[in-house]
Amino acid sequence: MVLSLNFDLLESNRMTIIFDPHYPKKVLAFSYYDFTIEICIDEDEDGITYSAWIGYDYGWAMATPAANTKNQAIREAKKWVDLKRKTHG
């Protein structure tokens, strides 16, 4: 059995190592019914983006991946919680 490697494939699928990773900062956390809502802010060259994470019995979910304002992120997170409560009791 002969094993051959496709070096062209290896060259095109290089993995990039990030030496200085970027993490969003949590700016606000509060309870809404039995859920925890965390609002994070992320600043980069494109501007400021807000996201909302929801903590509940089964883990965490991202309710709002990218909002332009903190209030919009909160509003979308509350909608996510309300829908979850309505569909799952």
Backbone bond lengths (Angstrom), bond angles and torsions (degrees), N, CA, C in turn:
res aa  C-N    CA-C-N  psi(-1)  N-CA   C-N-CA  omega(-1)  CA-C   N-CA-C  phi
1 M - - - 1.454 - - 1.522 108.24 -
2 V 1.308 116.26 130.74 1.463 121.90 -178.55 1.518 108.09 -111.45
3 L 1.323 115.50 129.90 1.461 121.26 178.86 1.514 108.38 -105.30
4 S 1.303 116.59 124.13 1.463 119.41 178.06 1.521 109.06 -122.51
5 L 1.299 114.94 147.69 1.460 120.87 179.31 1.513 109.66 -109.41
6 N 1.290 115.70 141.68 1.456 120.99 175.07 1.527 107.53 -93.75
7 F 1.334 116.61 98.48 1.461 120.26 -176.25 1.522 112.56 -69.01
8 D 1.333 117.57 -26.91 1.463 119.47 175.91 1.524 110.22 -62.80
9 L 1.320 116.79 -40.70 1.459 121.65 178.52 1.522 110.30 -65.29
10 L 1.320 116.22 -42.66 1.465 119.38 178.93 1.518 111.34 -62.99
11 E 1.321 117.69 -39.53 1.462 121.74 -179.82 1.528 111.34 -65.00
12 S 1.332 117.23 -39.10 1.460 120.34 -175.09 1.525 112.81 -79.07
13 N 1.317 118.45 -16.83 1.463 121.58 -177.49 1.522 111.98 -111.49
14 R 1.292 117.39 43.63 1.461 120.60 -179.88 1.518 110.74 -69.66
15 M 1.294 114.52 144.04 1.453 120.55 177.77 1.529 108.08 -95.09
16 T 1.306 116.83 135.14 1.449 121.41 179.14 1.519 109.05 -95.66
17 I 1.305 116.11 131.38 1.458 121.29 177.14 1.521 108.09 -96.95
18 I 1.310 115.76 128.78 1.461 120.97 179.91 1.520 107.88 -98.55
19 F 1.320 115.97 114.68 1.455 120.32 -177.78 1.524 112.35 -82.97
20 D 1.307 116.84 -25.69 1.459 121.05 -179.25 1.527 108.19 -127.44
21 P 1.341 118.36 80.56 1.467 119.88 -176.52 1.528 111.65 -65.89
22 H 1.309 114.90 154.62 1.460 121.91 -178.38 1.528 108.59 -112.79
23 Y 1.312 116.69 126.95 1.458 121.38 -179.98 1.522 109.28 -121.67
24 P 1.343 118.02 136.82 1.464 119.74 174.56 1.526 110.44 -67.27
25 K 1.329 116.17 155.24 1.461 121.34 -179.47 1.526 110.06 -103.43
26 K 1.329 116.58 134.83 1.461 121.18 176.38 1.525 107.77 -77.04
27 V 1.328 117.28 126.53 1.458 120.89 -178.17 1.522 113.23 -113.04
28 L 1.333 116.82 -17.01 1.456 119.62 -176.12 1.521 108.87 -158.24
29 A 1.322 116.75 137.66 1.469 121.40 175.42 1.521 108.06 -141.85
30 F 1.330 116.20 137.15 1.461 120.25 179.45 1.522 109.92 -156.17
31 S 1.320 115.98 163.19 1.466 122.35 177.58 1.516 109.37 -93.12
32 Y 1.319 115.11 141.47 1.456 122.59 175.68 1.518 105.99 -138.89
33 Y 1.326 116.28 108.24 1.460 123.43 -168.61 1.524 107.97 56.01
34 D 1.321 119.58 -127.30 1.470 121.38 179.86 1.525 112.13 -96.90
35 F 1.307 117.88 19.34 1.455 123.16 -176.72 1.529 109.97 -113.52
36 T 1.311 115.88 155.22 1.461 121.85 172.78 1.518 107.46 -109.94
37 I 1.314 116.38 127.40 1.463 121.36 177.70 1.521 107.77 -108.58
38 E 1.327 116.16 127.70 1.457 121.97 176.25 1.523 108.64 -120.08
39 I 1.321 115.67 125.04 1.457 121.90 177.89 1.523 107.99 -100.85
40 C 1.322 115.76 128.27 1.465 121.58 -179.89 1.524 109.37 -117.54
41 I 1.316 115.52 148.24 1.459 121.71 177.05 1.522 108.37 -115.44
42 D 1.312 115.00 139.35 1.459 120.83 179.58 1.523 108.11 -130.73
43 E 1.311 116.74 124.08 1.457 122.03 178.95 1.514 109.41 -113.34
44 D 1.333 115.93 128.47 1.457 120.14 173.37 1.522 108.40 -145.55
45 E 1.313 117.09 -168.73 1.467 120.07 -176.51 1.525 112.76 -64.67
46 D 1.337 117.66 -19.44 1.462 120.94 179.06 1.521 112.97 -85.41
47 G 1.322 118.32 -10.15 1.455 121.88 -179.88 1.518 112.14 124.01
48 I 1.322 115.05 -159.47 1.464 122.05 -177.44 1.523 109.28 -102.37
49 T 1.319 115.96 134.13 1.461 122.61 177.42 1.519 108.70 -130.03
50 Y 1.323 116.21 138.19 1.459 122.12 176.67 1.525 109.07 -108.08
51 S 1.315 116.08 143.67 1.463 120.89 174.64 1.524 108.46 -131.81
52 A 1.321 115.76 157.55 1.465 120.66 179.49 1.517 109.42 -126.60
53 W 1.319 115.47 128.13 1.460 123.56 176.30 1.515 108.66 -109.79
54 I 1.335 116.06 141.77 1.455 121.91 -179.43 1.519 108.74 -117.06
55 G 1.322 115.97 124.47 1.457 120.88 175.10 1.522 109.43 -103.36
56 Y 1.334 115.91 132.54 1.465 120.49 178.41 1.516 108.77 -150.50
57 D 1.324 117.52 -173.72 1.471 122.51 -172.28 1.528 114.46 -53.67
58 Y 1.319 117.78 -31.55 1.461 121.08 -173.62 1.523 113.65 -97.76
59 G 1.313 118.39 0.30 1.465 120.91 -179.94 1.518 111.28 133.68
60 W 1.316 115.53 -145.67 1.458 122.06 -177.95 1.521 109.92 -123.22
61 A 1.330 115.44 147.43 1.462 121.16 176.48 1.520 108.32 -137.28
62 M 1.316 115.73 148.60 1.461 119.83 175.35 1.522 107.69 -91.15
63 A 1.312 115.98 112.37 1.461 120.64 -178.62 1.522 111.34 -85.73
64 T 1.306 116.88 -35.91 1.454 122.44 -178.14 1.521 108.66 -131.34
65 P 1.324 118.63 102.71 1.461 119.01 -177.84 1.526 113.91 -72.34
66 A 1.324 118.16 -35.01 1.464 119.95 -177.48 1.520 110.26 -155.39
67 A 1.320 115.35 110.53 1.460 121.22 176.31 1.525 108.34 -120.99
68 N 1.328 115.95 154.15 1.463 120.24 -178.98 1.520 113.30 -81.85
69 T 1.343 116.57 -24.19 1.464 120.07 -179.79 1.525 110.01 -132.76
70 K 1.324 114.58 159.87 1.467 120.19 177.30 1.523 110.12 -63.48
71 N 1.335 117.43 -42.00 1.466 121.05 -179.67 1.526 112.19 -63.04
72 Q 1.323 116.76 -38.24 1.466 120.07 177.29 1.529 110.40 -64.56
73 A 1.316 117.55 -41.37 1.473 121.14 178.43 1.523 110.59 -62.93
74 I 1.326 117.17 -42.34 1.470 121.56 178.88 1.524 110.33 -64.22
75 R 1.322 116.51 -45.42 1.471 121.37 -179.80 1.531 110.95 -59.38
76 E 1.331 116.91 -46.57 1.465 121.01 179.60 1.527 111.45 -65.38
77 A 1.322 117.44 -37.26 1.469 120.90 178.48 1.527 110.78 -65.27
78 K 1.325 116.70 -42.86 1.468 119.98 178.44 1.526 111.11 -64.82
79 K 1.336 117.52 -37.79 1.471 120.67 175.46 1.524 110.50 -61.26
80 W 1.342 116.61 -41.42 1.461 121.83 179.33 1.521 109.89 -60.66
81 V 1.340 116.54 -45.99 1.469 121.31 179.80 1.522 110.17 -64.01
82 D 1.327 117.38 -46.10 1.467 120.97 -179.63 1.528 111.36 -59.49
83 L 1.328 117.22 -42.34 1.464 120.90 178.25 1.526 110.87 -65.89
84 K 1.315 117.20 -41.91 1.467 121.53 179.05 1.531 110.31 -62.10
85 R 1.320 117.61 -43.42 1.468 121.59 179.40 1.525 110.85 -66.30
86 K 1.333 116.82 -37.97 1.463 121.58 -178.52 1.535 111.48 -68.54
87 T 1.337 116.76 -40.29 1.463 120.16 -175.77 1.524 113.60 -87.34
88 H 1.338 117.45 -23.25 1.466 120.15 -177.03 1.527 113.79 -119.24
89 G 1.313 116.28 7.30 1.462 119.44 177.24 1.422 112.85 77.67
